[in-house]
Amino acid sequence: MTRTNTATQSPTDKIVTSEQQLRALYGEAEDLALRKSLDHIDKHARAFIAASPFVVIATMDRDGHGDASPRGDAPGFVETVDRHHLLLPDRPGNNRLDSMLNLLENPSVGMLFLIPGIRESLRVSGTARIIHDQDMLARHAVDGKVPKSGLLIRVEEMFLHCAKALMRSKLWKPETWPEKGVIASPGRIWSDHINDGVDADELDRSLERNMPKNLY
């Protein structure tokens, strides 16, 4: 039997460390891909954001540790304040505050807006500040509950991202969606991760009872 010399097959042997190596693999960006980038919110981006019920927000602390967090609400929950600013109201969560703590150290932010059934996505990058301006936040009250704070984001780059990722993933095709049992229940997962005797079934029941009551 032939034995493979694993000492010569470390995955670190083929790490890309320069733009020159990247360009050798992929070539130059297409002119259209470069020219589609804007430094402001145009009418098409405004319409996309107004129709989007879901955005992923990416932040990073001062040491470069990254985090990506989902945000969702009724379509248009992210307000276009003007051509250069967005307002993302903060809704109740688990109070880890990962994104906000990162932004206190590093204001850079990336956002990916999605619309169900639309294959393209909208990418936004810029800088964000945490605000607690009650006049601005009051516009986003739900059932009389005003958000405690929000992110005021200055848009520095914005462009429509092509459909390839969503086409490959078939994200919006229900016939490709797996059964719920493909992963364990949230209660089971958290119980195993916490690993201190938390009852998984009771945790699932608690989530079902309480989460709908604490959305706003």
N, C-alpha and C positions, 0 to 999 in steps of 0.2 A: 504494500500500500504506500502510495506517495504522500508524504506529509508536507503540508504547506508551511513555509517559513513565515509565521505571523509577525515576526520582528521586523520584516520589511514591508508590512502592509498596514502600518498605522494610519488611521484616518487623518491624522495631522500632517501626513506627507503631502497632501494635495490641497492645502488651505490657500485660498486666494488672499493676497495681502496688499494688492495695489490696483488702482484703476486700470493700469496698462494690462494686467492679467484679465480683468473683467472684460475690457474691450476686445481682447483677443478671443474671448469665449463668445461674446454677444455682438460685437460690432458697434457702430455708432447708432445713437438714437435717431429715429426718423424725424425729418423736419417738422411734420405735422404734429408729432407728439411733443415737440419742444414749443411750438408756436401756440398750442392750445392753452397754455398756462396764462392766467390773469392774476393781477395783484389787487383785484377788487371783486365785489359781488355784482354780477350783471343780472339782467332780467331772467335769464335762463337758470342761473344758480339760485336766484330768489325763489323762482317757481319750484325748483327741485326741493329746496329746503322746506318750503311751505307744505309740500306733499309728503315729506318724510316723517314717519313715526319712530324712526330708530337711527341712532348714530353711535359709533364706537369712538371713544376719545382716548388718545394715547398721550402719556406724559412721561417725564423722566426726572429723577432727582439730580442733585448736584454731582453725584458720583457716577451717573450714567446708568443707574438701574431703572429699567423701563417698566411701564404698566399700561395695560389697555383695559378700558372699562366700558360696558354697554350703558346706554341711556335710551329710554323709550317713553313715549307718551302719545297723546293724540297728534295726528299729523300737523306739522307746523309749530310744535312746541318749542323749537328753537327759533327765536325771533331775529329777523333781519332788522337791525336798528338803523343802519344806513349802508352806504356802499362799502364801508370798510369794517363794520362791526356786527358781531352776532352776540345774542344774549341767550345763554343756556341756563334755565332755572334749575336749581337743585331740588330733587325730591327726596323724601325719607329713604334711608338705606340702613346699613348696619353700623354706621358711624366709624368705620375704619378710616374714611377720608383719604384714601390713598392718592387719588388724583389731586386733591386740593393741597395736601402736604407736599407733593412733588412740585406743584406750581409755586408754592411759597419759596422753593429753592431754585426752581428753573421754570421760567414762564413759557417756554416753548411747548406748543401743543399741536397735535395732528388729529384730524377728524375724518371719519368715513361715513357718509350718509347713504342710507339704503331706502328704497321704496319697494314694497312687495310687488312682485310681478314685473318690475323694471330691471332689465339686465345690466344697465350701466349704474355706476355709483359715482358719488361726488366726493372728491378729495379736497380737504381744506387744511392749510397749515398756517400758523401764525403764533401769536403770543396771547396769554390769557391772564386776567386779573380777577380775583375773587371780590365780589361786591355785595353789599347788603343795603343797597338803595331801595327803600320801601316803595317809592313812587314807581320805579321801574319794575320791581318784582311783583307789585300788586296787579299788574297786567296779566300775570300768570297764575293768579289764585285759582284754586279748584275747591268747590264746596266751601268757600270762604276762608280757605287755608292758604296763606301767602308763603311762598318759599322763604326759608331762612336766609338763603344767599343764592348767588348765581355766578356764572362765569361770563365776563365780558371779554370777548375774543376779538382781537384785531387781526383781520385777514391779511396775510402777506402773499399767499399763493393759493390759487383755486383752479381746479380743472375737472372736467368730466373724465372718469376712468372708463376704459373700454370694457366690453361685456365678457371677455374671455373667461375670467375667473368664475363668474356666475353661470356661464354656459357649461363649463367643465364640471362644476359642482352640481348642476341641475337643482340649485337651491329652491327655485320657485316651482318645481314640478312635484305636486303632491304624490304622484304615483311612485316616486323614488324615495319618499320619506320612510325611514325605518319605523318599526313598532317601538312604542315607548319602552318596552322591556329590554331594548338593546343596551341600556345602561341601568345601573341600580337607581333606586329612588334617592332624592336629595337627602332624606333622613338617614338612609343607610350609608351613603357616601360620607356625610358629615360625621356620623357616629364613628365610622372607621377611621376617619382622619383625626378626629379629636382624641379617640382612643382612651376615654376615661369612664366608660360604663354608661354613656348616654344611650337611652333606649331609642333605637332607630324608628320603630313604629310610632311611638308617642311623638317623636320629633316630626314625623310626616303628618300626623294628625294635627299637631300644633300649627304647622305651616299652612295646612289647608284651612284651618279656622281663622288664623290671624293675618296672614299676608294680604288677603283682599281688603281687610279693614285698615291697613296701614300704607296704602299706596300714596296717600297725600297728607 
